[in-house]
């Protein structure tokens, strides 16, 4: 018992007030309630949630597994595939929660980096610039728009559970039980050791299945939102780095003026005519009146090093994020390919027996899994796009305004960002839209193989 108490105290020690405030701001209580990242400042609440989630999901996993065994004995492959889908998704949700808690220290560290400003600039807090505050609002708006996709997935998942039950209620079932005793009147056909086709037990079991499906969707959507939130913060930081490169000369001028005023003992900045605004290819840009001003070049070098330091921090974060997300992202994509292929096969079997319930149900399954794969690959592609945009920003910098020393720094920096970072699944497959297309083709090829074997 003392070991358990010490373990909980160590976990709670990681949760300082700033970290908890960040989680409340980004996720409210959802990350704690889903047990993806539980808070151990209140261990009783966390243990109650753990007991509820474990009991609900494990009980239904056992029931569905035994029901699959009975369905195989019957040879009812259509219903077997439906129950298998629920069991696989349920198992995947449990895997995500277990994995996030196993990698808790890494997950806490990934969030704690955003508690304070990542980029530290000598000229002042760059995040207070109007451009940065406006960009933050744009990124937040993009995040909420993108959040509609996981919401749509949850709605589709709910329909997958509700539609078969509605069909059964409207059309009716001649035999409420299968030959092996499975209750066919439930949303998910399953075996129970008591009658469930009518009465209070039918209502209790039906609500229990809806609860298990809703909890599964809640866990998966929380993990997707966490991925979306971290990706959005990374996109914002990368754009801030690009802004720091765009305004390098202007910020260096401001830095120079402030330091000069301090040295001269004046309260107001002394503006020195170092920059001159000219029009270049229809765009206004700042250029130096004298490249040989060693004092000002020193300020440029210091500001440039701040941008490079900011980029190095983000690069290290991306590497850690890659290490954390590689396994669950690969599992999500592999699961999507297999489920889509099996759903196509079940739709074909439903068309053969003219079962509209099976056709509609597995069509919804395909839509849900396609959206899940799209979320993962689109977020990975968006990070790569932002880094490519940063490379373009660096390429079009006013490097000709730099002296020899600063040009060397620029060339070293540009060499580092020549190959943009690409988020990978299992450290092998790049997460981009080409991968998304290839995965859909793989699912269809797998379906063709299953169909040819049949």
C-alpha positions as CSV (number, residue, x, y, z in Angstrom):
1,X,0.0,0.0,0.0
2,X,2.9,2.4,0.8
3,X,4.4,1.7,-2.6
4,X,1.1,2.6,-4.3
5,X,0.8,5.8,-2.2
6,X,4.4,6.9,-3.2
7,X,3.6,6.1,-6.8
8,X,0.5,8.3,-6.8
9,X,2.4,11.1,-5.0
10,X,5.1,11.0,-7.7
11,X,2.5,11.2,-10.4
12,X,0.7,14.1,-8.6
13,X,4.1,15.9,-8.2
14,X,4.2,16.3,-12.0
15,X,0.9,18.3,-12.0
16,X,1.8,21.8,-11.0
17,X,-0.9,24.5,-11.1
18,X,0.3,26.0,-14.4
19,X,0.1,22.6,-16.1
20,X,-3.4,21.9,-14.7
21,X,-4.6,25.3,-15.9
22,X,-3.3,24.6,-19.4
23,X,-5.2,21.3,-19.5
24,X,-8.4,23.0,-18.2
25,X,-8.0,25.7,-20.9
26,X,-7.4,23.3,-23.7
27,X,-9.5,20.3,-22.8
28,X,-11.7,21.4,-19.8
29,X,-12.2,18.1,-17.8
30,X,-12.4,15.8,-20.8
31,X,-8.8,14.5,-20.8
32,X,-9.1,13.7,-17.1
33,X,-12.6,12.1,-17.4
34,X,-11.5,9.9,-20.3
35,X,-8.4,8.7,-18.2
36,X,-6.2,9.5,-21.2
37,X,-4.3,11.9,-18.8
38,X,-5.9,11.5,-15.4
39,X,-5.1,13.9,-12.6
40,X,-3.7,12.3,-9.4
41,X,-4.2,15.4,-7.4
42,X,-7.6,13.9,-6.7
43,X,-6.9,10.1,-6.6
44,X,-10.3,9.1,-5.4
45,X,-12.0,10.6,-8.5
46,X,-9.4,9.0,-10.8
47,X,-9.8,5.6,-9.2
48,X,-13.6,5.8,-9.5
49,X,-13.3,6.7,-13.2
50,X,-10.8,3.9,-13.7
51,X,-13.2,1.4,-12.0
52,X,-16.1,2.6,-14.1
53,X,-14.2,2.5,-17.5
54,X,-12.5,-0.8,-16.8
55,X,-15.7,-2.5,-15.6
56,X,-17.8,-1.3,-18.5
57,X,-15.3,-1.9,-21.3
58,X,-13.9,-5.2,-20.0
59,X,-17.3,-6.7,-19.4
60,X,-18.5,-5.9,-22.9
61,X,-15.2,-7.1,-24.4
62,X,-15.7,-10.5,-22.8
63,X,-19.4,-10.7,-23.8
64,X,-18.6,-9.7,-27.4
65,X,-15.7,-12.1,-27.6
66,X,-17.8,-15.0,-26.5
67,X,-20.6,-13.9,-28.8
68,X,-18.1,-14.0,-31.7
69,X,-17.2,-17.5,-30.8
70,X,-20.9,-18.6,-30.9
71,X,-21.5,-16.7,-34.2
72,X,-18.6,-18.6,-35.8
73,X,-20.2,-21.9,-34.7
74,X,-23.4,-20.7,-36.3
75,X,-21.6,-19.6,-39.5
76,X,-23.3,-16.2,-39.3
77,X,-20.5,-14.2,-40.8
78,X,-22.5,-10.9,-41.4
79,X,-23.4,-10.5,-37.7
80,X,-19.9,-11.9,-36.7
81,X,-18.3,-9.0,-38.7
82,X,-20.5,-6.5,-37.0
83,X,-19.6,-7.7,-33.5
84,X,-16.0,-8.0,-34.5
85,X,-16.0,-4.4,-35.5
86,X,-17.3,-3.3,-32.1
87,X,-14.8,-5.4,-30.3
88,X,-11.8,-4.2,-32.4
89,X,-12.8,-0.6,-31.9
90,X,-13.3,-1.1,-28.2
91,X,-9.9,-2.8,-27.9
92,X,-8.3,0.0,-29.8
93,X,-9.8,2.6,-27.4
94,X,-8.5,0.7,-24.4
95,X,-5.1,0.4,-26.1
96,X,-5.0,4.2,-26.5
97,X,-5.7,4.8,-22.9
98,X,-3.3,2.2,-21.7
99,X,-0.6,3.6,-24.0
100,X,-1.1,7.2,-23.0
101,X,-0.8,6.3,-19.3
102,X,2.2,4.1,-20.0
103,X,3.8,7.1,-21.7
104,X,2.5,9.5,-19.2
105,X,5.8,11.2,-18.5
106,X,6.4,11.9,-22.2
107,X,2.8,13.1,-22.6
108,X,3.1,15.5,-19.6
109,X,6.4,16.8,-21.0
110,X,4.8,17.4,-24.4
111,X,2.1,19.6,-22.8
112,X,4.3,21.3,-20.2
113,X,6.5,22.9,-23.0
114,X,3.5,25.1,-23.9
115,X,3.0,26.4,-20.3
116,X,5.5,29.2,-21.0
117,X,6.7,31.0,-24.2
118,X,8.8,28.6,-26.3
119,X,10.5,31.4,-28.3
120,X,12.6,33.8,-26.2
121,X,13.7,36.9,-28.1
122,X,16.1,39.6,-26.9
123,X,13.9,42.3,-28.5
124,X,10.9,41.4,-26.4
125,X,8.0,39.0,-26.3
126,X,7.3,38.3,-30.0
127,X,4.0,36.6,-29.2
128,X,2.6,40.1,-28.2
129,X,3.0,41.4,-31.8
130,X,-0.3,42.1,-33.5
131,X,0.6,39.7,-36.3
132,X,1.1,36.9,-33.8
133,X,-2.1,37.6,-31.8
134,X,-4.0,37.7,-35.1
135,X,-2.4,34.4,-36.2
136,X,-3.2,32.8,-32.9
137,X,-6.9,33.5,-33.5
138,X,-6.7,32.1,-37.0
139,X,-5.1,28.9,-35.8
140,X,-7.7,28.5,-33.1
141,X,-10.4,29.0,-35.7
142,X,-8.8,26.4,-37.9
143,X,-8.7,24.0,-35.0
144,X,-12.4,24.4,-34.2
145,X,-13.3,23.9,-37.9
146,X,-11.2,20.7,-38.0
147,X,-12.7,19.5,-34.7
148,X,-16.0,19.1,-36.6
149,X,-14.5,15.9,-38.2
150,X,-14.0,14.0,-34.9
151,X,-17.4,15.2,-33.9
152,X,-18.8,13.9,-37.2
153,X,-17.0,10.6,-36.5
154,X,-18.6,10.3,-33.1
155,X,-22.0,10.9,-34.7
156,X,-21.4,8.3,-37.4
157,X,-20.2,5.8,-34.7
158,X,-23.4,6.4,-32.8
159,X,-25.5,5.8,-36.0
160,X,-23.6,2.5,-36.5
161,X,-24.9,1.5,-33.1
162,X,-28.4,2.9,-33.5
163,X,-29.3,2.1,-37.1
164,X,-29.3,-1.7,-36.7
165,X,-31.5,-1.4,-33.6
166,X,-33.9,1.0,-35.3
167,X,-34.2,-1.5,-38.3
168,X,-34.9,-4.3,-35.9
169,X,-37.6,-2.2,-34.1
170,X,-39.3,-1.1,-37.3
171,X,-39.2,-4.4,-39.2
172,X,-39.3,-6.8,-36.3
173,X,-37.5,-10.0,-35.8
174,X,-39.1,-13.4,-36.2
175,X,-36.7,-15.2,-33.9
176,X,-35.4,-13.0,-31.1
177,X,-32.6,-15.6,-30.3
178,X,-30.2,-17.4,-32.5
179,X,-29.6,-21.1,-32.4
180,X,-26.7,-20.6,-29.9
181,X,-28.7,-18.3,-27.7
182,X,-27.6,-14.8,-28.9
183,X,-30.1,-12.1,-28.4
184,X,-30.7,-10.6,-31.9
185,X,-33.0,-7.8,-30.6
186,X,-30.1,-5.8,-29.1
187,X,-28.1,-3.1,-30.8
188,X,-25.1,-5.4,-30.8
189,X,-26.2,-9.1,-31.0
190,X,-24.7,-10.8,-28.0
191,X,-25.1,-13.6,-25.6
192,X,-26.3,-12.9,-22.0
193,X,-27.1,-15.5,-19.3
194,X,-30.7,-14.1,-18.9
195,X,-33.5,-13.2,-21.2
196,X,-33.0,-9.8,-22.9
197,X,-35.6,-9.7,-25.7
198,X,-38.1,-7.7,-23.6
199,X,-38.8,-6.1,-20.3
200,X,-36.5,-4.3,-17.9
201,X,-33.5,-6.5,-18.7
202,X,-33.8,-5.5,-22.4
203,X,-33.7,-1.8,-21.4
204,X,-30.8,-2.3,-19.0
205,X,-28.7,-4.3,-21.5
206,X,-29.5,-1.9,-24.3
207,X,-28.4,1.1,-22.2
208,X,-25.3,-0.8,-21.2
209,X,-24.3,-1.4,-24.8
210,X,-25.0,2.2,-25.7
211,X,-22.9,3.3,-22.7
212,X,-19.9,1.1,-23.8
213,X,-20.1,2.4,-27.4
214,X,-20.4,6.0,-26.2
215,X,-17.5,5.6,-23.8
216,X,-15.4,4.0,-26.6
217,X,-16.2,7.0,-28.9
218,X,-15.4,9.4,-26.1
219,X,-11.9,7.9,-25.5
220,X,-11.0,7.9,-29.2
221,X,-12.3,11.4,-29.9
222,X,-10.4,12.7,-26.9
223,X,-7.1,11.2,-28.2
224,X,-7.9,12.8,-31.6
225,X,-8.6,16.1,-30.1
226,X,-5.3,15.9,-28.1
227,X,-3.5,15.2,-31.4
228,X,-5.3,18.1,-33.1
229,X,-4.5,20.5,-30.2
230,X,-0.8,19.7,-30.1
231,X,-0.6,19.9,-33.9
232,X,-2.3,23.4,-33.9
233,X,0.1,24.7,-31.3
234,X,3.1,23.4,-33.3
235,X,1.7,25.1,-36.5
236,X,1.4,28.4,-34.5
237,X,5.0,28.1,-33.3
238,X,6.3,27.4,-36.8
239,X,4.4,30.4,-38.1
240,X,5.9,32.6,-35.4
241,X,9.4,31.5,-36.4
242,X,8.5,32.5,-40.0
243,X,7.3,35.9,-38.7
244,X,10.6,36.3,-36.8
245,X,12.5,35.8,-40.0
246,X,10.3,38.1,-42.0
247,X,10.7,40.9,-39.5
248,X,14.4,40.2,-38.7
249,X,15.7,43.6,-39.8
250,X,12.8,45.6,-38.3
251,X,13.1,43.9,-34.9
252,X,16.9,44.4,-35.1
253,X,16.3,48.1,-35.7
254,X,14.0,48.3,-32.6
255,X,16.5,46.3,-30.5
256,X,19.3,48.6,-31.7
257,X,17.3,51.8,-30.9
258,X,16.4,50.6,-27.4
259,X,19.9,49.7,-26.5
260,X,21.2,52.9,-28.0
261,X,18.7,55.0,-25.9
262,X,19.8,53.2,-22.7
263,X,23.5,53.9,-23.4
264,X,22.7,57.5,-24.0
265,X,20.6,57.8,-20.8
266,X,17.5,58.8,-22.7
267,X,13.9,57.7,-21.8
268,X,12.8,57.5,-25.4
269,X,14.4,55.4,-28.1
270,X,16.9,57.1,-30.4
271,X,15.9,56.2,-34.0
272,X,18.9,55.8,-36.2
273,X,18.2,55.8,-40.0
274,X,19.6,52.3,-40.6
275,X,16.6,50.8,-42.5
276,X,15.1,52.2,-45.6
277,X,11.8,51.1,-47.0
278,X,11.9,50.4,-50.8
279,X,9.5,48.8,-53.2
280,X,10.7,45.5,-54.7
281,X,8.6,43.6,-57.3
282,X,5.5,45.4,-56.1
283,X,6.1,44.7,-52.4
284,X,7.5,47.0,-49.8
285,X,10.5,45.7,-47.9
286,X,13.1,47.1,-45.5
287,X,16.8,47.2,-46.6
288,X,19.9,48.4,-44.9
289,X,21.4,51.8,-45.8
290,X,24.8,50.3,-45.0
291,X,25.7,46.6,-44.8
292,X,29.1,47.5,-43.2
293,X,27.5,48.8,-40.0
294,X,29.1,46.2,-37.7
295,X,27.2,47.3,-34.6
296,X,23.8,46.8,-36.3
297,X,24.9,43.5,-37.9
298,X,25.7,42.3,-34.4
299,X,22.1,43.0,-33.4
300,X,20.9,41.2,-36.5
301,X,23.0,38.2,-35.5
302,X,21.6,38.1,-32.0
303,X,18.0,38.3,-33.2
304,X,18.7,35.6,-35.9
305,X,20.2,33.3,-33.2
306,X,17.0,33.7,-31.2
307,X,15.0,32.5,-34.2
308,X,17.3,29.6,-34.7
309,X,17.1,28.7,-31.0
310,X,13.3,28.8,-31.3
311,X,13.5,26.5,-34.3
312,X,15.8,24.1,-32.5
313,X,13.3,23.8,-29.6
314,X,10.5,23.0,-32.0
315,X,12.6,20.5,-33.9
316,X,13.4,18.7,-30.6
317,X,9.7,18.8,-29.7
318,X,8.8,17.3,-33.1
319,X,11.3,14.5,-32.6
320,X,9.8,13.7,-29.1
321,X,6.3,14.0,-30.5
322,X,7.2,11.6,-33.3
323,X,8.6,9.1,-30.7
324,X,5.4,9.3,-28.7
325,X,2.8,9.1,-31.5
326,X,4.5,6.7,-33.9
327,X,2.9,3.5,-32.5
328,X,-0.7,4.6,-31.9
329,X,-0.8,6.4,-35.3
330,X,0.4,3.3,-37.1
331,X,-2.2,1.2,-35.2
332,X,-5.0,3.6,-36.2
333,X,-4.1,3.5,-39.9
334,X,-3.7,-0.3,-39.9
335,X,-7.0,-0.7,-38.1
336,X,-8.7,1.6,-40.7
337,X,-7.4,-0.4,-43.6
338,X,-8.6,-3.7,-42.2
339,X,-12.0,-2.4,-41.1
340,X,-12.7,-0.7,-44.4
341,X,-11.8,-3.9,-46.4
342,X,-14.0,-6.0,-44.1
343,X,-16.9,-3.5,-44.4
344,X,-16.7,-3.6,-48.2
345,X,-16.9,-7.4,-48.1
346,X,-19.9,-7.2,-45.7
347,X,-21.7,-4.7,-47.9
348,X,-21.2,-7.2,-50.8
349,X,-22.7,-10.0,-48.7
350,X,-25.6,-7.8,-47.7
351,X,-26.3,-7.0,-51.3
352,X,-26.4,-10.7,-52.1
353,X,-29.0,-11.5,-49.4
354,X,-30.8,-8.1,-49.9
355,X,-30.2,-7.0,-46.3
356,X,-30.5,-3.2,-46.2
357,X,-29.6,-3.1,-42.5
358,X,-26.2,-4.6,-43.2
359,X,-25.6,-2.4,-46.2
360,X,-26.4,0.9,-44.3
361,X,-24.5,-0.2,-41.2
362,X,-21.3,-1.0,-42.9
363,X,-21.5,2.0,-45.2
364,X,-21.5,4.1,-42.0
365,X,-18.6,2.1,-40.7
366,X,-16.6,2.9,-43.9
367,X,-17.4,6.6,-43.6
368,X,-16.3,6.7,-40.0
369,X,-13.0,4.8,-40.6
370,X,-12.2,6.9,-43.6
371,X,-12.7,10.1,-41.6
372,X,-10.5,8.7,-38.8
373,X,-7.7,8.0,-41.3
374,X,-8.2,11.4,-42.9
375,X,-7.8,13.2,-39.6
376,X,-4.4,11.4,-38.9
377,X,-2.9,11.9,-42.3
378,X,-4.2,15.5,-42.7
379,X,-2.7,16.6,-39.4
380,X,0.6,15.1,-40.3
381,X,0.5,16.7,-43.8
382,X,-0.3,20.1,-42.3
383,X,2.9,20.0,-40.1
384,X,5.0,19.2,-43.2
385,X,3.3,22.0,-45.2
386,X,4.1,24.5,-42.4
387,X,7.7,23.5,-42.3
388,X,7.9,23.8,-46.1
389,X,6.4,27.3,-45.9
390,X,9.1,28.1,-43.3
391,X,11.8,26.9,-45.7
392,X,10.3,29.2,-48.4
393,X,10.2,32.1,-45.9
394,X,13.9,31.6,-45.1
395,X,14.7,31.3,-48.8
396,X,13.2,34.7,-49.6
397,X,14.9,36.4,-46.6
398,X,16.9,39.5,-47.3
399,X,20.1,37.5,-46.9
400,X,22.0,39.9,-49.2
401,X,21.6,42.5,-46.4
402,X,23.7,40.4,-44.0
403,X,27.4,40.6,-43.5
404,X,29.7,37.6,-43.9
405,X,29.3,36.3,-40.4
406,X,25.5,36.4,-40.5
407,X,25.4,34.9,-43.9
408,X,27.3,31.9,-42.6
409,X,24.7,31.5,-39.8
410,X,22.0,31.8,-42.4
411,X,23.5,29.1,-44.7
412,X,23.9,26.7,-41.8
413,X,20.3,27.3,-40.7
414,X,19.0,26.9,-44.3
415,X,20.9,23.6,-44.6
416,X,19.1,22.3,-41.5
417,X,15.6,23.1,-42.8
418,X,16.2,22.0,-46.4
419,X,14.5,18.7,-45.7
420,X,11.2,19.4,-43.8
421,X,10.2,17.1,-40.9
422,X,7.6,14.5,-41.8
423,X,5.5,12.9,-39.1
424,X,5.8,9.1,-39.6
425,X,3.6,6.2,-38.5
426,X,5.8,3.4,-37.0
427,X,8.8,5.4,-38.2
428,X,8.2,4.2,-41.7
429,X,5.2,5.8,-43.5
430,X,5.0,9.6,-43.9
431,X,1.6,11.0,-42.8
432,X,0.4,12.9,-45.8
433,X,-2.4,12.8,-48.3
434,X,-0.5,10.5,-50.6
435,X,-0.4,8.0,-47.8
436,X,-4.1,8.5,-47.2
437,X,-4.8,7.6,-50.9
438,X,-2.5,4.6,-50.8
439,X,-4.2,3.3,-47.6
440,X,-7.6,3.5,-49.3
441,X,-6.2,1.6,-52.3
442,X,-4.7,-1.0,-50.0
443,X,-8.1,-1.5,-48.3
444,X,-9.8,-2.0,-51.7
445,X,-7.0,-4.4,-52.7
446,X,-7.5,-6.4,-49.5
447,X,-11.3,-6.5,-50.2
448,X,-10.6,-7.9,-53.7
449,X,-8.4,-10.6,-52.2
450,X,-11.1,-11.5,-49.7
451,X,-13.7,-11.6,-52.4
452,X,-11.6,-13.8,-54.7
453,X,-11.0,-16.3,-51.9
454,X,-14.7,-16.4,-51.3
